[in-house]
Amino acid sequence: MSNDTTVDDVWDDWKDAVNLTAKQLDEWLDTDESKSVGDSSDGESTGHAMGREIVRILGTKKADLTDDDAAKMKKVVGYVHRHSAQGPKKDVENSRWRYSLMNWGHDPLK
């Protein structure tokens, strides 16, 4: 991923990919379901840690976002796009797939 992505470059895709509010995502991250999914080498999954970053980004004014934030936003957009295409055919609501996407700020049922 290139580090020359700006917030303006990724903004529209970010707004489409992240469909949970900061409050919704913050509350979700406190659930057992949220903590039950993802790869975890240090006790917290990559997606769960990114969820905390997404909450922070959502709470930041666009003008105050950095290039580092833009790189994270681009990563979130890529994850949501890739994983949205891999969903289960049954029981989407209670699937680990949905839980993982929600950690990244996207509820596929919205």
N, C-alpha and C positions, 0 to 999 in steps of 0.2 A: 504494500500500500504506500502510495506516495505521500510524503509529508507536506506537499504543496497544495493540498485541498483546503479551500477556505470555507468558512461557515456559509457564505452565500452559495457556493457550489453545491452544497449538500442539503441546504435548508429545506427545500420543497420535498425532497425524498424523505428526509427525517420526519417532517410533519405528517407525511403519509404513513410511514412505517410505525411510528410511536403513537399508538392510539389510546394509551392509558395516561391519565393525568399524574402529576407528581404525587398527589395524595393517594390515588388508587394504587399506584406502583409501590409506594412506601408501605401501605397497609398490606399489600400482597407479599412483599418481601419478608414480612414478619410471620407468615404462615408456615406450617409444617410442609405443605405441598410445595411451596417455593423452595424450601431448603432441601427437599428430597430429590431434586433433579440436577443433572449436570456433572461435569468432571470436577473432581475436587482433590487437589494434592495437599493443600494447606488448611483444610477444614471448611473452606468456602468455595463454592463452584465459581467458575469463570463467569457464568451468566448471572449469578447472584451478585457478584462483585460489580459487574457491569450495570446491573439494575440500580445499585446505589449511585453509580456515576450518572446514570440517566436521570435519576431523581434530582441530582445536583444540577445537571445541565438544564433540565426543565425549569428549575427555579432561578436560572440565570438569565438576565436580559440578553437578547441576541447581540447587541452591541458590545457586551462584556465577554462574549465567548472568545476563546483563544484558538489558535491553529491546532493545538493539542486536542481541544474539545472537538474541533471539526474532524480530526482523524478518528476520534471515538465515535462520533455521529456517523461517519462513513462506515465504520466497522459494524455498528448496529444495523444500519440499512442493509448491508450485505448479508448479515446473519438472518434478519427477518425475511428478506427475499428468498434466500436459499432454503431456509427451513419451512417457510410457508408452503413450498411446493412438495413437501415430504409428509404431509399429514396422514393420519390414519383414516380409514373409511368408517369406522364405528367408534362410538363412545369418545368423541372428540372432547366433550366437556370435561371429562375426568382423565384425560390422557397426559402422560408425561410429556408428550410433544407440545401440548397446549401450555402446560406449566412452564416448560423451558422457554417458549416464546414469550410468555408473560413476564418472565424474569428479565427479558430484553425489551420490555415496554410495549409488547404487542399482544393483544387478545384477539385470536382469530375468530372468535364468536361475535365480535363487535361489528 
